Amino acid sequence: MIRVTVTKNGSIYKSIESSGHAGFYDYGKDIVCAAASVLIINTINSIDQFTDTPIDLTSEDSGYLKAVFSKGCDQKAQVLLDSMVLGLSQIEKQYGKKYLSIHIQED
């Protein structure tokens, strides 16, 4: 299962953390894992490329990723992260918590 934890302070994103593998299908054919990975990685890359929000990023080949927004997020980053959460929530709803679980917690 992919576990995604989103930490917010009110409406402001503080961090996202992702770990695990969906296990929906065989390696290389797992559409749940591919979809979640694309959403998360594209969001981080877009924040880096298109906003002024600094990111403290940790990632590992095992599938672990943590992005910390220690100086807060500008409005563009907020919208990108809202979009990521929406997409991940829809994957969770469609395929179930057995494969992807997103948790939003307050800092």
C-alpha positions in Angstrom: 0.0 0.0 0.0 1.1 3.5 -0.7 0.8 5.7 2.4 0.7 9.5 1.8 0.7 11.8 4.8 0.0 15.5 4.2 0.7 17.9 7.1 -1.0 21.3 7.2 -1.2 24.2 9.5 -4.7 25.5 8.9 -4.9 25.8 5.1 -1.1 26.0 4.7 0.8 22.9 3.6 3.8 22.1 5.7 4.9 18.7 4.3 4.0 15.6 2.3 5.4 12.2 2.9 4.9 9.1 0.7 6.1 5.5 1.2 5.3 2.0 0.0 4.1 0.4 -3.2 0.5 -0.1 -4.2 0.6 -3.8 -5.0 -2.3 -3.4 -7.3 -0.5 -5.4 -10.1 2.9 -6.6 -11.1 5.9 -4.3 -11.1 5.9 -2.2 -14.2 2.1 -2.7 -14.7 0.8 -1.2 -11.5 -1.5 1.7 -12.6 -2.2 2.8 -9.1 1.5 3.1 -8.2 2.2 4.8 -11.5 -0.7 7.3 -11.1 0.3 8.2 -7.5 3.9 8.5 -8.4 3.2 10.8 -11.4 0.9 13.1 -9.3 3.4 13.4 -6.4 6.6 13.8 -8.5 5.0 16.2 -11.0 3.7 18.3 -8.1 7.1 18.5 -6.5 8.8 19.3 -9.8 6.1 21.9 -10.6 6.5 23.6 -7.2 10.3 23.7 -7.8 10.0 25.0 -11.4 7.0 27.4 -11.2 6.9 28.8 -7.7 9.1 30.6 -5.2 8.4 28.0 -2.5 11.6 26.3 -1.2 11.5 22.6 -0.8 13.6 20.4 1.6 13.4 17.1 -0.3 14.3 13.6 0.8 13.8 10.7 -1.5 15.0 7.1 -1.7 15.0 4.4 -4.3 12.7 2.4 -2.1 9.8 4.7 -3.0 10.1 6.9 0.1 9.7 10.7 -0.4 9.3 13.6 2.0 9.0 17.2 1.0 9.0 19.9 3.7 7.9 23.4 3.1 9.6 25.0 6.1 9.1 28.6 4.9 5.5 28.0 3.9 3.9 27.8 0.5 3.1 30.6 -1.9 -0.4 30.7 -3.6 0.8 28.8 -6.7 2.3 26.0 -4.6 -0.9 25.8 -2.5 -3.0 25.3 -5.7 -0.6 22.6 -7.0 -0.7 20.8 -3.7 -4.5 21.1 -3.6 -4.6 19.5 -7.0 -2.3 16.7 -5.9 -4.4 15.9 -2.9 -7.6 15.9 -5.0 -6.0 13.4 -7.5 -4.7 11.1 -4.8 -8.0 11.2 -3.0 -9.8 10.2 -6.2 -7.4 7.3 -6.7 -8.0 6.2 -3.1 -11.8 6.5 -3.6 -11.7 4.5 -6.9 -9.2 1.7 -6.0 -9.6 1.6 -2.2 -7.4 2.1 0.9 -5.9 -1.4 0.3 -3.7 0.2 -2.4 -3.5 3.9 -1.5 -4.2 5.7 1.8 -4.0 9.4 2.1 -4.1 11.0 5.5 -4.3 14.8 6.1 -3.1 15.8 9.6 -2.9 19.1 11.4 0.5 20.4 12.5 
